[in-house]
Amino acid sequence: MTQEPSLIEYPCDFPIKVFGEAQPGFAEAVAMVVRCHDAGFDAATIEARSSSKARYTCLTCTVRATSREQLDNLYRDLTSHPMVKTAL
């Protein structure tokens, strides 16, 4: 099986949106997962937005992407985390 050519030129800064219920520790939990895949990730750079009724939170984490494999593994770990509803 051959892989399709990537539309992304690595390395690059790559934003990932992570959605979950608004709850204490959500941003910290997401930052821990991201740091496993990007050791230089700074949690202070996370941008947070609340839904209109403040039930959900959307976090934007900009990671330093070095490969498709790194991003695939990061998305897999984020979406399998119990606090995360989805990641885009």
SULFENGI-V517217 format. One record per residue. RES is the residue in one letter. SS is DSSP state (helix for helix, strand for strand, loop for the rest). OMEGA is omega as a letter, one per 20 degrees, with the letter a starting at -180 (none if undefined). Layout:
BEGIN
<<RES & SS & OMEGA> <RES & SS & OMEGA>>
END
This chain:
BEGIN
<<M & loop & r> <T & loop & r> <Q & loop & r> <E & loop & r> <P & loop & a> <S & loop & r> <L & loop & a> <I & loop & r> <E & loop & a> <Y & loop & i> <P & loop & r> <C & strand & r> <D & strand & a> <F & strand & r> <P & strand & r> <I & strand & r> <K & strand & a> <V & strand & a> <F & strand & r> <G & strand & r> <E & strand & r> <A & loop & r> <Q & loop & r> <P & loop & r> <G & loop & a> <F & helix & a> <A & helix & a> <E & helix & r> <A & helix & r> <V & helix & r> <A & helix & r> <M & helix & r> <V & helix & a> <V & helix & a> <R & helix & r> <C & helix & a> <H & helix & r> <D & loop & a> <A & loop & a> <G & loop & a> <F & loop & r> <D & loop & a> <A & helix & r> <A & helix & a> <T & helix & a> <I & loop & r> <E & strand & a> <A & strand & r> <R & strand & r> <S & strand & r> <S & loop & a> <S & loop & r> <K & loop & r> <A & loop & r> <R & loop & a> <Y & strand & r> <T & strand & r> <C & strand & r> <L & strand & r> <T & strand & r> <C & strand & r> <T & strand & a> <V & strand & r> <R & strand & a> <A & strand & a> <T & loop & r> <S & loop & r> <R & helix & r> <E & helix & r> <Q & helix & a> <L & helix & r> <D & helix & r> <N & helix & r> <L & helix & r> <Y & helix & r> <R & helix & a> <D & helix & r> <L & helix & a> <T & helix & r> <S & loop & r> <H & loop & a> <P & loop & a> <M & loop & a> <V & loop & r> <K & loop & r> <T & strand & r> <A & strand & a> <L & loop & none>>
END
